[in-house]
Amino acid sequence: MPSSIRLFLRSNPAVYKTYGIAKYALFRAKLLLSDWRDKRAAVALGALPIPPPMLRFRVSGSFDVDQFLEVGRRGARELEVLARLGGKDLACCPAVLDFACGCGRVIRHFQDHAPEARWYGSDIDGEAIRWCKEKLGAVAGFTENDFRPPMSFDPDSFDVVYSVSLFTHLDEDDQFRWLGELARVLRKNGLLIATAHGPYTHQQLPPADLRELTAKGFLYRVGQTGRLKLDGLPDFYQTAYHTEKYIRARWSEHFEIVAYKERAMNEHQDAVVLRKKTFLLADC
Ligand SMILES: C[S@@+](CC[C@H](N)C(=O)[O-])C[C@H]1O[C@@H](n2cnc3c(N)ncnc32)[C@H](O)[C@@H]1O
């Protein structure tokens, strides 16, 4: 949607609410249709079961099954390449966490990982985690986390944590809380691979938002809330944008930045490869 229309909608609460109600009604109709189609198809659309439309929508904003599979498959291959930039081979990492795994769109494509490796997925979405436990239990262990840290994992549990499309939704304080928590559960020299809304996505922002983002390096935009929030996730889950300069400066408390790759995740989001900092006694 052109930024002028978006700006007009946002600047007028009554219009924005009406727009939200119309969008919500259309969304419910499409959801019903998609549920009905899935039930009629009732065929194996892939080697692993396909999550129901609402769970697909929550992670991709679409009900489309082919898109769900393709984006997840591609994301998994891109994570392998990004991990190699940090000297890790995902195929033989002993312990990996998909943080904010949703209904397993990405982790399902790592089903051929080494049998002795410990793979986990974690998310706040209890419905998605229940589905993953039931249908993707052969791929990984799954756990529901609270929307604020800590998670139930011990310190130094993982060699690699990846998080696709999470830091694109958190406000600034939660972003820092979770960066600290992910550093806690990573082992020495462990890698975090996270995605962000970089310059490619900034083009769609209205001028005032762009000015704020350029000045601060970070922007958190609140859209619909409550029932009109189509994904059904809590209101804190909105849209965040970053500049590379901000990430290099502000994500470095616990991490060294190994690489920043523009549009490295499905040609849309930027990817950041970070290595957990190791503090020597002499540093204290
Ligand atoms: C856009 S979806 C991406 C899901 C998955 N990474 C993928 O690429 O398919 C964002 C996910 O972040 C999850 N999420 C939001 N806040 C979270 C938090 N504090 N901890 C864990 N997961 C969170 C949501 O429930 C949702 O599943």
The ligand as an ORCA input file, in Angstrom:
! r2SCAN-3c Opt
* xyz 0 1
  C       6.757    -13.952     11.736
  S       6.667    -15.271     12.843
  C       8.070    -16.203     12.322
  C       8.065    -17.618     12.812
  C       9.232    -18.483     12.320
  N      10.495    -17.977     12.793
  C       9.210    -18.560     10.811
  O      10.062    -17.940     10.175
  O       8.324    -19.208     10.302
  C       7.196    -14.604     14.398
  C       7.074    -15.560     15.558
  O       7.597    -14.926     16.720
  C       6.878    -15.449     17.819
  N       7.179    -14.602     18.984
  C       6.809    -13.331     19.223
  N       7.318    -12.903     20.392
  C       8.042    -13.919     20.894
  C       8.829    -14.090     22.070
  N       8.980    -13.121     22.967
  N       9.426    -15.276     22.266
  C       9.299    -16.289     21.367
  N       8.573    -16.177     20.241
  C       7.962    -15.008     19.999
  C       5.453    -15.439     17.325
  O       4.602    -16.245     18.106
  C       5.652    -15.976     15.894
  O       5.576    -17.381     15.864
*
